[in-house]
Amino acid sequence: MKKSALTLAVLLGLAVASCSGNGNNSSAPAQPVAASATGESTPSLNIRYIDADSLTSRYNLAIDFREVSIRAFSKLENARQSRAAEIQRFGNQIEEKMRSNGYLSEASYNADVAKFNKMQQDAQAHLENLQRTTEQELAAQQQQLNDSIESFIKAYNATKGFDAILYKAAGVYFNPALDITDEVIEGLNARYNRVTESK
């Protein structure tokens, strides 16, 4: 669970979208023009920020993907435990048969040992394949999440006209008045809900 949440947070951190536009910002006025040291006027940057942790915990698509990843890792762990228990049972049967002189020949003992070794090899191959498939599916979902956030930010900024939208983690301090996290999450969830309702 911690691994999947961390992975989502890392991918959200990669979704930094920096967009420019001509629209006006309804939530805050445009930044004033500042004078440079040479006396020339240079425009200040009109920047806002969002909190990636809040996106991860409150965006419905991220929540759904987190639940999917928890189930996927649980399925993987259950498969590991099931195969391990099966192999352990057969190993115990071999030991018990040896203790009770149940093997009538060395060939029958060797056949069981060979079967035991094959069970281990098959289990390892199966679990590696299952893990690889799980990781690929989760990576695809995380890419979809990343794309969804970036796409929304670009559309959102087309109407706002910010010079940059950063993640809070990109700086040491941001004025809290520049935080647009709630507005972005509300927009993301509204768009996501509309998509799921149409299916």
C-alpha positions as CSV (number, residue, x, y, z in Angstrom):
1,M,0.0,0.0,0.0
2,K,2.8,2.4,0.9
3,K,4.6,1.5,-2.3
4,S,1.6,2.2,-4.5
5,A,0.9,5.5,-2.7
6,L,4.5,6.5,-3.1
7,T,4.5,5.5,-6.8
8,L,1.4,7.6,-7.4
9,A,3.0,10.6,-5.6
10,V,6.2,10.3,-7.6
11,L,4.2,10.2,-10.9
12,L,2.1,13.1,-9.8
13,G,5.4,15.0,-9.2
14,L,6.3,14.4,-12.8
15,A,3.1,15.9,-14.1
16,V,4.2,19.5,-13.8
17,A,2.4,21.5,-16.4
18,S,3.6,25.0,-17.3
19,C,1.2,26.7,-19.7
20,S,0.8,30.3,-21.0
21,G,-2.4,31.9,-22.2
22,N,-4.2,35.2,-22.8
23,G,-7.2,34.5,-20.5
24,N,-7.8,36.5,-17.4
25,N,-7.5,35.1,-13.9
26,S,-10.8,35.3,-12.0
27,S,-9.3,34.3,-8.7
28,A,-6.4,36.9,-8.6
29,P,-5.4,40.0,-10.5
30,A,-2.5,39.9,-13.0
31,Q,0.9,40.6,-11.5
32,P,2.1,44.2,-11.9
33,V,4.9,45.3,-14.1
34,A,8.1,45.6,-12.1
35,A,11.0,47.9,-12.8
36,S,14.4,46.2,-13.4
37,A,17.7,47.5,-12.1
38,T,18.4,49.1,-15.5
39,G,15.1,51.1,-15.3
40,E,13.4,49.0,-18.0
41,S,10.0,47.5,-17.1
42,T,9.8,43.7,-17.0
43,P,6.7,41.8,-16.4
44,S,6.4,39.7,-13.2
45,L,5.5,36.1,-13.5
46,N,1.9,35.1,-12.8
47,I,2.5,31.8,-11.0
48,R,0.2,29.5,-9.0
49,Y,0.8,26.2,-7.3
50,I,-0.9,22.9,-6.5
51,D,-0.2,20.3,-3.8
52,A,0.5,16.9,-5.2
53,D,-0.3,15.1,-2.0
54,S,-3.8,16.6,-2.0
55,L,-4.2,15.5,-5.6
56,T,-3.2,12.0,-4.7
57,S,-5.6,11.8,-1.8
58,R,-8.6,13.7,-3.2
59,Y,-8.7,13.2,-7.0
60,N,-11.2,10.4,-7.6
61,L,-9.1,8.8,-10.4
62,A,-6.1,8.7,-8.2
63,I,-8.2,7.1,-5.4
64,D,-9.6,4.5,-7.8
65,F,-6.1,3.7,-9.1
66,R,-4.8,3.4,-5.5
67,E,-7.5,0.9,-4.7
68,V,-6.7,-1.1,-7.9
69,S,-3.0,-1.2,-7.0
70,I,-3.8,-2.4,-3.5
71,R,-5.9,-5.2,-4.9
72,A,-3.2,-6.1,-7.4
73,F,-0.4,-6.3,-4.8
74,S,-2.8,-8.3,-2.6
75,K,-3.4,-10.7,-5.4
76,L,0.3,-11.0,-6.0
77,E,1.0,-11.7,-2.3
78,N,-1.8,-14.3,-2.1
79,A,-0.4,-16.1,-5.2
80,R,3.1,-16.1,-3.5
81,Q,1.6,-17.5,-0.2
82,S,-0.5,-20.1,-2.1
83,R,2.4,-21.4,-4.1
84,A,4.7,-21.5,-1.1
85,A,2.2,-23.4,0.9
86,E,1.7,-26.0,-1.9
87,I,5.5,-26.5,-2.2
88,Q,5.9,-26.7,1.5
89,R,3.2,-29.4,1.8
90,F,4.8,-31.5,-0.9
91,G,8.2,-31.1,0.8
92,N,6.7,-32.2,4.1
93,Q,5.2,-35.3,2.3
94,I,8.7,-36.2,1.0
95,E,10.2,-35.9,4.4
96,E,7.4,-37.9,6.1
97,K,7.7,-40.6,3.4
98,M,11.5,-40.8,4.0
99,R,11.0,-41.1,7.8
100,S,8.5,-43.8,7.5
101,N,10.5,-45.7,4.8
102,G,7.8,-45.1,2.3
103,Y,10.1,-45.0,-0.6
104,L,10.5,-48.5,-2.1
105,S,13.3,-47.4,-4.4
106,E,15.8,-44.6,-4.9
107,A,14.1,-43.9,-8.3
108,S,10.7,-43.1,-6.7
109,Y,12.5,-40.7,-4.2
110,N,14.4,-39.0,-7.0
111,A,11.1,-38.6,-9.0
112,D,9.5,-36.8,-6.0
113,V,12.6,-34.6,-5.5
114,A,12.6,-33.7,-9.2
115,K,8.8,-32.9,-9.0
116,F,9.5,-30.7,-5.9
117,N,12.3,-28.8,-7.8
118,K,10.0,-28.3,-10.8
119,M,7.3,-27.0,-8.6
120,Q,9.7,-24.4,-7.2
121,Q,10.9,-23.4,-10.7
122,D,7.3,-23.2,-12.1
123,A,6.2,-21.1,-9.1
124,Q,9.1,-18.7,-9.5
125,A,8.4,-18.3,-13.2
126,H,4.7,-17.8,-12.6
127,L,5.2,-15.2,-9.8
128,E,7.8,-13.3,-11.9
129,N,5.4,-13.2,-14.8
130,L,2.5,-12.1,-12.5
131,Q,4.6,-9.4,-10.9
132,R,5.8,-8.1,-14.3
133,T,2.2,-8.0,-15.6
134,T,1.0,-6.2,-12.5
135,E,3.8,-3.6,-12.7
136,Q,3.0,-3.0,-16.4
137,E,-0.7,-2.5,-15.6
138,L,0.0,-0.2,-12.7
139,A,2.5,1.8,-14.8
140,A,-0.1,2.2,-17.5
141,Q,-2.6,3.4,-15.0
142,Q,-0.2,5.9,-13.5
143,Q,0.6,7.2,-16.9
144,Q,-3.1,7.7,-17.5
145,L,-3.3,9.6,-14.2
146,N,-0.4,11.7,-15.2
147,D,-1.9,12.5,-18.6
148,S,-5.3,13.3,-17.1
149,I,-3.8,15.8,-14.7
150,E,-1.6,17.4,-17.3
151,S,-4.5,17.6,-19.8
152,F,-6.8,19.2,-17.3
153,I,-4.1,21.7,-16.2
154,K,-3.6,22.8,-19.8
155,A,-7.3,23.3,-20.4
156,Y,-7.7,25.0,-17.1
157,N,-4.8,27.4,-17.7
158,A,-6.2,28.3,-21.2
159,T,-8.9,30.2,-19.4
160,K,-6.7,31.5,-16.5
161,G,-3.6,32.6,-18.4
162,F,-1.0,31.8,-15.7
163,D,2.6,31.9,-16.7
164,A,3.3,28.7,-14.7
165,I,1.6,26.2,-12.5
166,L,4.0,24.5,-10.2
167,Y,3.8,21.7,-7.6
168,K,4.2,22.9,-4.1
169,A,7.2,20.6,-3.7
170,A,9.1,22.6,-6.4
171,G,9.7,25.4,-3.9
172,V,10.6,26.1,-0.3
173,Y,7.8,28.7,0.2
174,F,4.7,29.8,-1.7
175,N,2.3,32.5,-0.6
176,P,-0.9,30.5,0.4
177,A,-2.9,32.9,-1.7
178,L,-1.3,31.3,-4.8
179,D,-2.7,27.9,-4.0
180,I,-5.2,26.6,-6.6
181,T,-5.2,23.0,-5.4
182,D,-8.9,22.9,-4.3
183,E,-10.1,24.5,-7.6
184,V,-8.0,22.0,-9.7
185,I,-9.2,19.0,-7.7
186,E,-12.8,20.1,-8.0
187,G,-12.3,20.5,-11.8
188,L,-10.6,17.1,-12.1
189,N,-13.3,15.3,-10.2
190,A,-16.1,17.0,-12.1
191,R,-14.5,15.9,-15.4
192,Y,-13.8,12.4,-14.1
193,N,-17.3,11.9,-12.9
194,R,-18.7,13.0,-16.2
195,V,-16.5,10.4,-18.0
196,T,-17.6,7.5,-15.7
197,E,-21.2,8.4,-15.9
198,S,-21.2,8.2,-19.7
199,K,-19.8,4.6,-19.7
